[in-house]
Amino acid sequence: MTENGAHAFELQGVNIYYGSKMAVNDVNLMIPRQKITAFIGPSGCGKSTVLRSLNRMNDLIPGARVQGGVFFGGQDLYAENVDPVEVRRRIGMVFQKPNPFPKSIYDNVAYGPRLLGVRGKAVLDEIVERSLKGAFLWDEVRGDLKKSGLALSGGQQQRLCIARTIAVEPEVILMDEPASALDPIATQAIEELMKVLVQQFTIVIVTHNMQQAQRVSDYTAFYSIRKKEEQGGVENRWGILAEYAPTERLFTNPASEETERYIRGEFG
Amino acid sequence: MSDLLTSVPEDKPMSLMPDEVVFRRGLAGRHLRGRVWKIFFMMAIVLALLSLVALFLNVVNSAAGLIVVQYNIDPAEVVPNGDLAAATAEQLAAGIVEYEPNRALVLIRDNLSSVPVDQFSASTMSQILGTHLYPESAADKTPRDLEPEERAAILAQNLSVDVMKQFISDDIIGLNVLETHSLFESIFDRAAIEEHFAAEFDPATTRLEFRLWLRPSFLTSGQSSDPVLAGIRTALIGTIWIVAITVLVAFPIGVGAAIYLEEYAAAFGNINTRFGRFMQWFNRFIETNVRNLAGVPSIIYGLLGLAIFVRAAAEFTSGRFVGVTDSNGRTIISASLTMALLILPVIIINAQEAIRAVQSSIREASYGLGATKWQTIWNQVLPAAMPGILTGTILGMSRAIGETAPLVIVGASTATFLDPNGPFSSFTALPIQIYQWTARPQAEFRAIAAAAIIVLLVLLLLLNATAILLRQYFRRKLQT
């Protein structure tokens, strides 16, 4: 762990398994604070798996297991005394498919603070307004906070999910392909929002869209797949971190040929 | 079709598919087979509907019709309209005093007196009646000196209407149903019935009248050995008590078990350890057996209830621990607990499926905001699963209402004249009452059994309708 605290996460030799099957092998990675770090790579390379290991969402999958060190601010997230509930409260997450709760817009945003025991209408009103403004949604919904979150458009729903996430004031926001279910205009809105949010939060984003990674991220990690033929013709596949560099350099001057072929669109 | 064929390029390899003629012939056969199956499936529905209509007609046919009644005194002279079952306490008491003034005193002596029988006629009413209600003017009179109005007032204020109805029916009117006809017979064959009546019966003491066996007084009257007076109040109250306690017990336990199995037990077993794999196997074992329990015959649950609730837990189920002294273990609470066991698997299975169907994205969103497991279950999973959970509860409730066998075994009384007044009283229930009446040889009892069946079906529909409305309410709350 770097002493100056410039890094939010440090991954040391991380292997992730589902049951006995290895999904990701030996990931070593430093994710800087208050920057946008993008994870890219072909389907099945384990980029989402690594992302979900950063706030222990993998714990919800029976049989999932993380080996190695995932450090957040110097603290091993998988140490015995660490409560995943606290981890997730500090490291929020936005998912691929917008998933507002079947409740009003207000209750969606107030859900997290209420979980933490925040009561009192005045405080909650303040939090809801601040969070919706932070997610660039306030002007669109201010008169209609009682409306169901499900009644919004896809892009608005995703921004509601972001508002909901920043309402509990996390330190990090993990985004798992946040724009892949949205149209180009909604995608652009999310990307602009990310550039503003990064002033306050560390952002890690998984994306399938290389242009998106190029447009928004400061650092890019490229994951790839390794295969091995076992006896009996069974093929084992797992993901590795192939290259990690500042986005500009990774896209203009990739170190490995594999990265170059991927960003040229030759496989994926 | 044929120009499609001409467009096939020359160099295409020879087709292995059937040519056009064979295809056409085959196509007709394929459609025909589909139609035959469709008709077969439709017949299943038609058959089900026909059975339902037959059941309905059969019940309705028995629940009303012409009857031949015999009486010593025309009922219309004793109570207004001659409708004994619907008369008020005052009307009944006045009728008794008018026709049997001395027997009225006997009723007072037998039912209300607190002095020894040999001192009855010499005592004043205040001595005789003690804490019972009576008009002030009667306080210092002996029974013989009572004015008719005073006798009537004492009867009306103290005796139950069921006792007075029974008395009037047996001892004043001498009401007796001699013949009962079904509804369809009464409508389509009325002339023959009237002819038969004129030939066989004496119009001075008998009358041919149309009787609707299902009438308001049928719901409000207690049990009676006389079908004209008998009602289902006692059984209806018993059924309502049983179903209410059953649901109160089975709902929380069933939903709790489902939550445990789906949310906790499933995540309990870490498949990377031997212990975890054992726990997963154990959970599957439990789930399989819950499903098996749903198919166990209800009479076996009755035996279980008899052994556990009626016998072993008699101290609790008889209510002795709260000071109830007049009952054994054959009480409403025993019946309810047995029914709760019976419907638990239904509730658990349906609740499990409802919980499993909750989108994982909702769960992930909640966890992602730092919710604990319980906060996620309580705030997200349960509200989303509630419509499905209620569906299972409706199914369970419907089953509890109609079940008879376990009630017979845990000791529903076939003849109870007292309304149940709490969980620790003896009871009877609608299906038991129906069963008992259908077993009687007289046609009138079959008629009131049919009326009781209609009440049972309506009750069932009402309960289901309530639950469906509730389900819709929760569903709408989730969608808007």
Interface residues (C-beta under 8 A of the other chain):
Chain A: Y17 G19 S20 N55 M57 L60 P62 G63 R65 V85 E86 R88 R89 R90 G92 M93 F95 K97 N99 P100 F101 P102 Y111 G112 L115 L116 S148 L150 A151 C161 R164 T165 V168
Chain B: A266 A267 G269 N270 I271 N272 Q359 S361 I362 R363 E364 A365 S366 Y367 G368 L369 G370 A371 T372 Q375 N379 Q380 P383 A384 K477 L478 Q479 T480
